[in-house]
């Protein structure tokens, strides 16, 4: 049946922005905020960062001032959730068209953004923040999609992104795709590494290089141990990981 109802107008700069933002493309990252039942963020592949304060009934764009529109991850710490937001550009879906982004930070609920580094990390899959210290931040960087580079793996900042140090790096062909942090103990972190390559002559290349695997740190990223008990012994590729907020000994993987 033909629907004669006119299409809704989109007013992305108004306070009551329309929820029809299909031109932004798909989204592969969304983040809720502990203690704020209606507050969520999502990052669109071609539409920037969006926020809702009413559990998705309406959305507003909060990153139109950024020089890029492709968002790979968003994060907001529970200690100051309404004003402090991170958004690395470029989603971790390894497509043919890629941007050269880095990480941006807002301290005023998305009104303004500042670039804070890791530009050569290229594809960024996850940001996690210490639940008790918002200045301690971990970033999962996949690195260059078309070649090897050194700025990939897990990076850590203890000063809110002013400086970064590389926490986990196995080789220049293997990057990090996902991170999870224990909500009870910020020193316990899980990192998924992924060895993949996007050659320009292949649409769907092999994405299960031998460098892929799951790692755990119990000292805030100073040391890492590879976890392999119970996991596939070959053809291991992309891994998604999360820790239960109810039972910190319960860890879930998508392999």
N, C-alpha and C positions, 0 to 999 in steps of 0.2 A: 504494500500500500504506500502511495506517495505521501510523504509528510509535508504539508504546506506551511508548517511553522517556520518563520524566517530564522536563519542562522544567527546565533548570538553574536553580538559585537564584542570585540576583545579590546579592553582598555588596560594594557599592562602597567601603565604608570599611575592608575587610580588606586585609591585605598581599597576599593571593592573590586579587585581584578577578577575578570571572568575565569571560570575554571576550564574553559575551552582553550587549551594551549597546545593543540595537536601539532602545530607547526614546529614545536620544539623538538620533535623526534622522540625516540625511545628514552627510557630512563633505566639505568642500571645501578643506581645508588639512592638509598633513602635512609633517613636517620630519625628515630624518635628521641625524646629527651626525658630522662628519668625524673619523675616528680611533676612533669608538665603533661597532663593527659592529652591535651589537644594540640600540642606543639610538635610539628614534624617538618623536616626539610627533605627535598629531593633535588638531585642534579640531573639535568637533561643533556642528551648528547649534543643537541643543537639549540638549547634554550636557556642555559644558565642555571642559577640556583633559585628554587621556589620555596616558600614557607607557608604553612597553614597554622593558625592558632585555634581553629575550630574543628580539628580532627578530619580535615579534608573536605569540608563543605565548601570552602573557598580557598583560593591560593593567590599569593602575590609574589612577583619577581623581586629578588633582593640583590641581584648581581649584574644589573644592566650596565653598570659603569666599568665592568671588567673588560679588558681588551680581547677576551676570548669568550666563547659561548658553550664550549664543550667541557662538561664537568665529569670527573672520574670518581670522586668521593666527597662526602661532606661529613663533618664531625662537629659536635658541640658538647663541651664537658658538662656534667651534671652539677658542678659546683657553681657555675655562672652561666646557665644555659641560654638565657634570653639575649645576651649581648656578645657572645664570643663564638665565632663560627669560622671553620676552616673549609676551604674548597680548592682542591687541586684540579687543574684543568686536564682535559682529555680522558675519556673513559678507557677502561682496561679491555674493552672489546678490541681486538687487534684487527682493525679494518685497514683498507687500502689508503684512506685519506687520514693523515695524522698531523696533529699540531705539536708545537714545541712550547710547553706550558710552564710548569712550576707550581708553586703553592702560594695561595693568597689567604690572607687572614683579615677578618673584620672584628673589631671590638665594640661596634655600635649597632649591632643587630642588622648588619648588611647595608647600612647607609654609605659607608666607605670601605674600601679594601686596600690592603697593602701587599705587595709582592715580597715574599720572605725566602726565596731561594729554591734550590734543587731544580733549576731549569733543565739541566742535562739529564735528569731522571726520566724525562719524557712521559712514559705511561705510568700513572700512579693508581694503584688498586685500592688502597685502604689507608685511613688515618685512625689511630686509636690514641686516646688521651688517658693518662693516669687518673683514675676516679677520685683521687684525693689531692692531686696536684696538677692544676690545669697547665702549668708551664712545662710539664714533662709529656712529650709527644713522640709518637713513633709513626713512621711512614713506610709503607710497602711500595717499592719502586720496581717496576718491571724493566725499565731502561729502554734502550733503542729497540724498535721492532725489527729493523732491517739489518742490524749489525751489532757487533760486540761493543760494549763501553763499560767504563769503570764505575760510573755513578748509578749503580743499581743494587738492589738488595734491601735491607732494612736500615733506615736512618733514625737517629734519635736526637731530640733537642731537649735540653733542661732549662732553657730560658725563653720558652714561648716562641721558638722559631727564629730567634735572632742569630743563632749559630746551630750548625748540624754536625754530627759525627756519624760515621758509618758503623753500625752495630753488628750487622750480619752480612757477609759477602763471601761467596764460595768461589766464583770465577766470573769473568767478564761476559759470559754467555747466559748466565742464570740470574734472574731477577726475582723479586718478591711479588706475589699476587694477592695475598690476604694476611691479615693479622687479627688476633683476638687477645684481649687482656682480661685478667681475672678481676671481677668487680670488687672482690674482697681484698685482694693483694695485688697492687699494681706492679710488683716485681715479677709476677708470673705472666709470661707472654708466649703465645704460640704464633709461629710464622710459617706460611706456606710459600715455598720457593717453586718457581716454574721456569723450566728451560724450553723456550720456544723461539721461533724465528719466522718472520713474515717476508719471504723472498718476493720480489716484484713479479716473478714469472709464475707464481703458484697461488691460486686463490685459497686453497685449504691445505696448507703444509702440515707436516707432522708436528704435533705439539706435545710430545712426551719425551723430551730429552732426558738423559741420565742424571742431570742436575736437579730434577724436580724432587721435592720431598717435604716432609713436615719437621719443624724444629721447635724446641721449647727452651725458654730461659727462665730461671728462677731468681735471677739477680739483676733484673732491670736491663737485660740485653748485654751485660758484660761478657757472658759466656752462653753458648748454645749447645744443645744436645740434639742429635737427629733421632727422631722417633720412627721406628719402622715395624715394630711388632704388630701383627694383625693387618698391615697394609699390603697392597699388591707388591710383588717383588720385581715386576717388570712392567714396562709401558705406563709408568706412573706419569700423569700429566697435571692438569690444573686441579687445585685443591681449594675448597672453601672451608673455613673453620670458624667456630664460635663456641663460647663458654656459657654454660647455663648460668643465669643470674640467681637461680635458686640454690643450685648445688655446684660449687666451683670445681668439684671433682668430675663433673659430667661434661665432656667435650664432644661436640658434634662435628663431623666432617662430611663434606660432599666431595667425592673423589671421582 
